[in-house]
Amino acid sequence: MSSAMQDLLAILDLETLEHNLFRGRSPQSAWQRVFGGQVIGQALVAAQRTVDAARHVHSLHCYFMRPGDPAVPIIYEVDRIRDGGSFTTRRVVAIQHGHAIFSLSASFQKDEPGLDHQLPMPEGVTPPENLRTQREFLAEFGERVPENIRRYWARERPIEVRPVIIEHYTSRDKLPPRQDVWIRTTGPVPDDRALQAAVLAYLSDMTLLDTSTFAHGRNGFDPDIQMASLDHAMWFHRPHRLDDWLLYTQDSPSAQGARGFSRGSLYALDGTLVASVAQEGLVRLRAK
């Protein structure tokens, strides 16, 4: 297991301060703000700590209000909104420097039998073993890759990403606003359904908003663009181990008003539709 993966599992293990009150920390990296997926994952962990273990998250809805400060802990306050006969509802507010920086609402349910169907996994997607790793991509394309992308990809991270299409990283061609990305953790995730849901929530914030920039010849690393998550929604359809690649198929139906909207579906290698995601984010052209 990579040290970055060990760090991810460690930061998802929140400290209990008091009834309904938890504290999380950030990895000590060079980033100036907290990664959105980290706050989603930690807030979900805080909510799960107050829910009967027989009930599992089936959906969450989040709003990002302020950038997180990685230098100080994040306090998570859980509101036990409802414990019903079939569903449990929780609201979590993340606090730093006396202000709310993020909120999450999540719903939990016991497993029940019922109608079952799913859209099939897309066909003809290049498998991950036939794609370059990001370091191989850097070695091959070198100076064609912007410096900020090279720095990001060269770092050890808990999640490995292999995009099927790479043109948006090396050119400013206007491309269709969709992409397929293979994604996996760089180490095993314990066989714990609640923790696996938190890790899945963490990785769901990766690459998604970028898709809304492709139609404009841009990408998320473009220095001409200011990007930040505004809201994030996720539906957990079927439990599945996170011990291998997931296909994250994404599209962006709209960008307008300095906001981009993207949707994603996460499929396991066996074709199981594990989760669906939607996100809107700030995509603002910087003034010259």
C-alpha positions as CSV (number, residue, x, y, z in Angstrom):
1,M,0.0,0.0,0.0
2,S,1.3,3.4,-0.9
3,S,2.0,6.0,1.8
4,A,-0.6,8.3,0.1
5,M,-3.2,5.6,0.5
6,Q,-2.3,5.0,4.1
7,D,-2.7,8.8,4.6
8,L,-6.2,8.7,3.0
9,L,-7.4,5.9,5.2
10,A,-6.0,7.8,8.2
11,I,-7.7,11.1,7.4
12,L,-11.0,9.3,7.0
13,D,-10.6,7.9,10.6
14,L,-12.1,11.0,12.4
15,E,-11.5,11.9,16.0
16,T,-14.6,11.9,18.2
17,L,-14.8,15.1,20.2
18,E,-18.2,14.9,21.7
19,H,-21.7,13.7,21.0
20,N,-22.3,14.5,17.2
21,L,-19.0,16.3,17.0
22,F,-15.9,15.1,15.1
23,R,-12.5,16.4,14.0
24,G,-10.7,15.7,10.8
25,R,-7.3,16.6,9.5
26,S,-5.9,17.2,6.0
27,P,-2.8,15.6,4.5
28,Q,0.2,17.9,4.6
29,S,0.7,18.6,1.0
30,A,1.6,21.6,-1.0
31,W,-2.0,22.4,-2.0
32,Q,-3.3,25.8,-0.8
33,R,-6.9,24.5,-0.1
34,V,-8.5,21.2,0.9
35,F,-9.5,18.8,-1.8
36,G,-13.3,18.7,-2.1
37,G,-13.4,14.9,-2.2
38,Q,-11.7,14.9,1.2
39,V,-14.4,17.0,2.8
40,I,-17.2,14.9,1.2
41,G,-15.6,11.7,2.5
42,Q,-14.9,13.0,6.0
43,A,-18.4,14.4,6.3
44,L,-19.9,11.1,5.2
45,V,-17.8,9.3,7.8
46,A,-19.1,11.7,10.5
47,A,-22.7,11.0,9.5
48,Q,-22.1,7.3,9.4
49,R,-20.8,7.3,13.0
50,T,-24.3,8.4,14.2
51,V,-26.3,5.9,12.1
52,D,-27.2,2.2,12.8
53,A,-24.6,0.0,11.1
54,A,-27.4,-1.9,9.4
55,R,-28.3,1.2,7.4
56,H,-26.2,2.3,4.5
57,V,-25.9,5.5,2.6
58,H,-27.9,5.6,-0.6
59,S,-27.6,9.3,-1.5
60,L,-25.8,12.5,-0.5
61,H,-26.1,16.1,-1.5
62,C,-23.4,18.7,-0.7
63,Y,-22.6,22.4,-1.0
64,F,-19.1,24.0,-0.9
65,M,-19.2,27.4,0.7
66,R,-15.6,28.4,1.5
67,P,-12.2,27.0,0.5
68,G,-10.9,24.7,3.2
69,D,-7.6,25.5,5.0
70,P,-5.3,22.4,5.0
71,A,-3.2,23.8,7.9
72,V,-5.9,23.5,10.5
73,P,-8.4,20.7,11.5
74,I,-11.9,20.6,10.3
75,I,-14.8,20.2,12.8
76,Y,-17.8,18.2,11.6
77,E,-21.1,18.8,13.5
78,V,-23.8,16.2,12.8
79,D,-27.5,17.0,13.0
80,R,-29.6,13.8,13.6
81,I,-32.5,15.0,11.5
82,R,-34.6,11.8,11.5
83,D,-34.5,8.1,12.4
84,G,-37.5,6.6,10.6
85,G,-38.8,3.1,10.2
86,S,-37.0,2.6,6.9
87,F,-34.7,5.7,6.3
88,T,-32.3,7.7,8.4
89,T,-31.4,11.3,7.5
90,R,-28.3,13.3,8.7
91,R,-27.0,16.8,8.0
92,V,-23.3,17.6,8.6
93,V,-21.7,21.0,8.7
94,A,-17.9,21.3,8.3
95,I,-16.5,24.3,10.2
96,Q,-13.1,26.1,10.1
97,H,-12.1,29.4,11.7
98,G,-15.6,29.8,13.1
99,H,-17.4,29.6,9.7
100,A,-19.2,26.8,7.8
101,I,-17.1,25.8,4.8
102,F,-19.3,22.9,3.6
103,S,-22.6,21.1,4.3
104,L,-23.7,17.6,3.5
105,S,-27.1,15.9,3.7
106,A,-27.2,12.2,3.5
107,S,-29.9,9.5,3.6
108,F,-29.4,5.9,4.8
109,Q,-31.5,2.8,4.3
110,K,-31.5,-0.9,5.2
111,D,-30.9,-3.2,2.3
112,E,-34.3,-4.2,0.8
113,P,-35.4,-6.4,-2.2
114,G,-37.1,-4.6,-5.1
115,L,-37.1,-3.8,-8.8
116,D,-33.6,-3.9,-10.3
117,H,-32.2,-2.7,-13.6
118,Q,-29.3,-0.6,-14.7
119,L,-28.0,1.0,-17.9
120,P,-25.1,-1.2,-19.3
121,M,-21.5,-0.3,-19.0
122,P,-20.3,1.6,-22.2
123,E,-18.9,-0.8,-24.8
124,G,-15.6,-0.4,-26.7
125,V,-13.8,1.6,-24.0
126,T,-10.0,1.0,-24.0
127,P,-9.2,-1.1,-21.0
128,P,-6.9,0.4,-18.3
129,E,-4.0,-2.1,-19.0
130,N,-3.8,-0.7,-22.5
131,L,-3.4,2.9,-21.3
132,R,-0.4,4.8,-20.2
133,T,0.1,5.5,-16.5
134,Q,0.3,9.2,-15.8
135,R,4.1,8.9,-15.3
136,E,4.5,7.1,-18.6
137,F,2.4,9.8,-20.2
138,L,4.7,12.4,-18.8
139,A,7.8,10.6,-19.9
140,E,6.4,10.3,-23.5
141,F,4.9,13.8,-23.9
142,G,7.2,15.7,-21.6
143,E,7.3,19.4,-22.6
144,R,3.9,19.2,-24.3
145,V,2.3,18.9,-20.9
146,P,1.9,22.1,-18.9
147,E,4.1,22.5,-15.9
148,N,1.3,22.5,-13.3
149,I,0.0,19.2,-14.7
150,R,3.5,17.7,-14.6
151,R,3.9,18.6,-10.9
152,Y,0.5,17.2,-10.0
153,W,0.9,13.9,-11.8
154,A,4.4,13.4,-10.5
155,R,3.2,13.4,-6.9
156,E,2.3,10.2,-5.1
157,R,-1.4,10.1,-4.6
158,P,-4.0,7.7,-3.1
159,I,-5.9,7.4,-6.4
160,E,-4.5,6.4,-9.8
161,V,-6.3,7.9,-12.8
162,R,-5.9,6.7,-16.4
163,P,-7.9,8.9,-18.8
164,V,-8.9,7.3,-22.1
165,I,-8.6,10.6,-24.0
166,I,-5.6,12.8,-23.3
167,E,-5.8,15.5,-26.1
168,H,-7.3,18.1,-23.7
169,Y,-4.1,18.0,-21.6
170,T,-1.8,18.6,-24.6
171,S,-3.8,21.0,-26.9
172,R,-6.5,23.6,-26.9
173,D,-8.7,21.8,-29.4
174,K,-12.4,22.0,-28.7
175,L,-13.5,18.5,-27.9
176,P,-16.8,16.8,-27.2
177,P,-17.8,17.4,-23.5
178,R,-17.5,13.8,-22.4
179,Q,-14.8,11.4,-21.3
180,D,-14.1,7.9,-19.9
181,V,-11.6,7.7,-17.1
182,W,-10.3,4.6,-15.3
183,I,-9.8,5.1,-11.6
184,R,-8.6,3.0,-8.7
185,T,-7.1,3.3,-5.2
186,T,-3.3,2.7,-4.9
187,G,-3.8,0.2,-2.1
188,P,-6.5,-2.1,-0.7
189,V,-9.6,-0.6,1.0
190,P,-10.7,-2.6,4.0
191,D,-13.8,-4.8,3.6
192,D,-16.0,-2.3,5.4
193,R,-19.0,-1.0,3.5
194,A,-19.1,2.3,5.3
195,L,-15.4,3.0,4.7
196,Q,-15.7,1.9,1.0
197,A,-18.6,4.4,0.5
198,A,-16.4,7.2,2.0
199,V,-13.5,6.3,-0.3
200,L,-15.9,6.2,-3.3
201,A,-17.2,9.6,-2.3
202,Y,-13.6,10.9,-2.1
203,L,-12.7,9.7,-5.6
204,S,-16.0,10.8,-7.2
205,D,-14.8,14.5,-7.1
206,M,-11.8,13.7,-9.4
207,T,-11.8,14.8,-13.0
208,L,-15.6,15.4,-13.1
209,L,-15.8,19.2,-13.4
210,D,-12.9,19.2,-15.9
211,T,-15.4,17.6,-18.4
212,S,-17.3,20.8,-18.6
213,T,-14.3,22.7,-20.1
214,F,-13.5,20.4,-23.0
215,A,-15.9,22.0,-25.4
216,H,-14.0,25.2,-25.0
217,G,-10.5,23.9,-25.5
218,R,-9.7,24.0,-21.8
219,N,-8.9,21.8,-18.9
220,G,-9.0,22.0,-15.1
221,F,-5.3,22.9,-14.9
222,D,-5.6,25.9,-17.3
223,P,-4.2,29.0,-15.6
224,D,-6.8,31.1,-17.5
225,I,-9.7,29.4,-15.6
226,Q,-10.7,29.6,-11.9
227,M,-12.4,26.4,-11.0
228,A,-14.0,25.2,-7.7
229,S,-16.8,22.7,-6.8
230,L,-20.1,24.4,-5.8
231,D,-22.3,21.4,-5.2
232,H,-22.0,17.6,-5.5
233,A,-24.6,14.9,-5.4
234,M,-24.1,11.2,-5.4
235,W,-26.3,8.1,-5.4
236,F,-25.0,4.8,-4.2
237,H,-26.7,2.0,-6.2
238,R,-24.9,-1.2,-5.5
239,P,-22.2,-2.1,-3.0
240,H,-19.0,-3.3,-4.6
241,R,-15.4,-3.9,-3.5
242,L,-12.9,-1.2,-4.4
243,D,-10.1,-3.6,-5.1
244,D,-9.8,-3.0,-8.9
245,W,-10.4,-0.4,-11.6
246,L,-13.7,1.5,-11.9
247,L,-14.8,3.1,-15.1
248,Y,-15.9,6.7,-14.5
249,T,-17.9,7.7,-17.6
250,Q,-18.7,11.4,-17.7
251,D,-20.5,14.0,-19.7
252,S,-21.3,17.7,-19.4
253,P,-24.7,18.8,-20.7
254,S,-24.2,22.5,-20.0
255,A,-21.8,25.3,-19.1
256,Q,-23.1,28.8,-18.6
257,G,-23.1,31.8,-16.2
258,A,-19.5,30.9,-15.1
259,R,-20.7,27.5,-14.0
260,G,-20.1,24.1,-15.5
261,F,-22.4,21.1,-14.9
262,S,-21.2,17.5,-15.2
263,R,-22.6,14.0,-14.7
264,G,-20.8,10.7,-14.1
265,S,-21.4,7.0,-13.7
266,L,-19.1,4.6,-11.9
267,Y,-18.9,1.1,-13.2
268,A,-17.0,-1.9,-11.8
269,L,-15.0,-4.1,-14.2
270,D,-17.8,-6.7,-14.2
271,G,-20.2,-4.1,-15.5
272,T,-22.0,-3.3,-12.2
273,L,-23.3,0.3,-12.0
274,V,-22.0,1.2,-8.5
275,A,-22.9,4.9,-8.3
276,S,-24.0,8.0,-10.1
277,V,-22.7,11.5,-9.6
278,A,-23.7,15.0,-10.6
279,Q,-21.7,18.2,-9.9
280,E,-21.9,21.9,-10.7
281,G,-18.8,24.1,-10.2
282,L,-17.4,27.5,-10.8
283,V,-15.7,27.7,-14.2
284,R,-14.7,31.4,-14.5
285,L,-12.4,32.9,-17.1
286,R,-9.8,35.0,-15.3
287,A,-9.6,38.7,-16.2
288,K,-6.5,39.4,-18.2
